């Protein structure tokens, strides 16, 4: 009897395995030869499974792989069974522009927390997103950002003091000509961006620049976002309702839970305090904001959820661009000298570095920041969208409904069709001259999309630009910096042996999953400007 039971169990197992095998063969043949996207080229594994892109998110090189795929297969690449990645300016604007028959992909559901509340980042429904976006945008208008400027500058001043300190514990070296100890600017860009975002949003901060006790938060965010990048490529692990997504990168799950508690601290601390007269933060502005169409604001739970996500989105993305600015300035002496001269002759003092005519007149400063955003976009992979019923024409191709489409931002902004010598750091490409007429710059501008465009453009773009411009100007006005001596000076560069797409020593190495991350370097030394 026991033998018969064992044989029956074996037969059931063999039958299940056979059914699974037949199903896999069937789905593979369908996806390769009969799927609506079967005629689009792409990596074989990508045509068969979304785990291909999930892997490249896991190893943080999805932006490089998308670029490589375009080099091999052309502007239209099948990057998943139901996904196309498109590397053209026309394609980008057909996907992300206004009034397109396209919605946000359900890949963004990876950002949903335990409560599964929709946010401006995750809302798939256009009406829900529109209502939230109209309110959130009021916290980041140019006028609102000017109101946050004293807080931004205060944090930058703290950073400058720290950069000039010998080791973070002692005061600045007595000799003004002394160079500081080497400092990893990816880390300090993270600390500054996080302190600014929490201070601007909640008027509460953990003082990461000065206090190492809470610097674990930045590693926590990176681990959390890495997991989100992987899960966003396999969102069906969430839809099946089996909780499979929680088994993907458990360290990222733990990081999410830990950060969730920290975000609650910021929210509760803000709700308890009364701001000094005349000071406003994003929380206060959004609390008072009303949707112009409905006359309604955001309920408090929604507001707190939005601001918590904004901390992550704002700090994690701006920091990579800021680290890139330090890298490219320190590795391009002629650019450094030209920008330092512009800043130091335009502003008589650090206190005069504010939004206004002087800052707007710094043409080279804006060119440097734009070029760094091109080289180090805050999101370097493809923000995915889905084609709705009726289909959508994208750069001359009729794309069927249900197809997920996107443009790799790193790839588009390194496309030689729009940017000559795309891997060369060249701020002059943004300045009109006889050899570089306005028509050339217009072609580049159409493909320059670090903050996306259309209804889904980054709501906090004005704040991000203020942080990048003022930080760069204030640091250059206050001090000089150089690449650290010895092997540490090479940290952040590409080199042979780092992998495909990471061989260029002149390129700052980025790590991409859901957002762009600068993990290491540049390692720099600083000294006061009055040094000989």
VENBELMO-V989563 format. One record per pair of residues at least 24 apart in sequence whose ideal C-beta (glycine too) atoms are under 6 Angstrom apart, sorted by the first residue. I is the first residue (numbers start at 0). J is the second residue. Records with the same first field share a line. If there is no record, write none. Layout:
I = J + J
//
This chain:
30 = 80
35 = 399
36 = 77
39 = 75 + 77
40 = 72
41 = 72 + 76 + 77 + 78
45 = 78 + 79
46 = 77
49 = 79 + 232 + 233
52 = 78 + 79 + 232
53 = 229 + 232 + 233
56 = 228 + 229 + 232 + 512
57 = 229
59 = 510 + 512
61 = 380 + 511
62 = 379 + 380 + 409 + 511
63 = 500
65 = 407 + 410
66 = 410
69 = 410
81 = 402 + 403
82 = 403
83 = 404
84 = 381 + 405 + 407
85 = 406
86 = 410 + 411 + 414
87 = 394
88 = 445 + 446
89 = 394
90 = 393 + 394
91 = 406
93 = 393 + 394
94 = 384 + 404
95 = 451 + 452 + 453
96 = 453
97 = 453
100 = 387 + 389 + 391
101 = 384 + 386 + 391
102 = 385 + 387
104 = 383 + 384 + 385 + 403
105 = 234
106 = 231 + 234 + 383
108 = 234
109 = 227 + 230 + 231
110 = 227
116 = 304
118 = 304 + 305 + 308
120 = 308
130 = 290
133 = 290
134 = 288 + 290 + 297
135 = 458
136 = 458
137 = 288
138 = 281 + 284 + 285
139 = 458 + 459 + 461 + 462
141 = 461
143 = 284
144 = 461 + 462 + 465
145 = 354
146 = 279
147 = 199
150 = 198 + 199
151 = 195
154 = 194 + 195
155 = 470 + 473
157 = 208
158 = 191 + 208
159 = 477
161 = 208
162 = 525
163 = 525
175 = 527 + 529 + 530
176 = 530
178 = 524 + 526
179 = 524 + 525
181 = 483 + 487 + 522 + 524
183 = 522
184 = 322 + 325 + 521 + 523
185 = 322 + 517 + 519 + 520
188 = 318 + 321 + 322
189 = 217 + 318
192 = 314 + 317 + 318
193 = 314
195 = 466
196 = 310 + 313 + 314
197 = 265 + 310
199 = 281
200 = 281 + 282 + 306
201 = 265 + 269 + 282
202 = 274 + 280
203 = 265 + 268 + 269
219 = 254 + 257 + 258
220 = 311 + 315
221 = 516
222 = 250 + 251 + 254
223 = 251 + 254 + 255 + 258
224 = 513 + 514
225 = 251 + 512
226 = 251
227 = 513
228 = 512 + 513
262 = 307
266 = 303
282 = 306
313 = 459
315 = 514
316 = 377 + 514
317 = 463 + 466
319 = 375 + 515 + 516 + 517
320 = 371 + 372 + 375
322 = 517
323 = 371 + 374 + 375 + 507
324 = 371 + 471
325 = 521
326 = 491 + 507 + 521
327 = 371 + 424
329 = 482 + 521 + 523
331 = 424
337 = 363
338 = 363 + 367
339 = 475
342 = 472 + 475 + 476
346 = 476
349 = 473 + 476
352 = 472 + 473
366 = 426 + 429 + 430
367 = 426
368 = 467 + 468
369 = 429
370 = 426
372 = 449
373 = 412
375 = 509
376 = 408 + 409 + 449
377 = 515
378 = 408 + 514
379 = 408 + 409 + 509 + 511 + 515
380 = 407 + 511
381 = 405 + 406 + 407
411 = 446
417 = 442 + 443 + 446
422 = 503 + 506
478 = 525 + 527 + 528
479 = 526
480 = 523 + 525
481 = 524
483 = 522 + 524
487 = 522
490 = 519 + 520 + 522
491 = 519 + 520 + 521
//
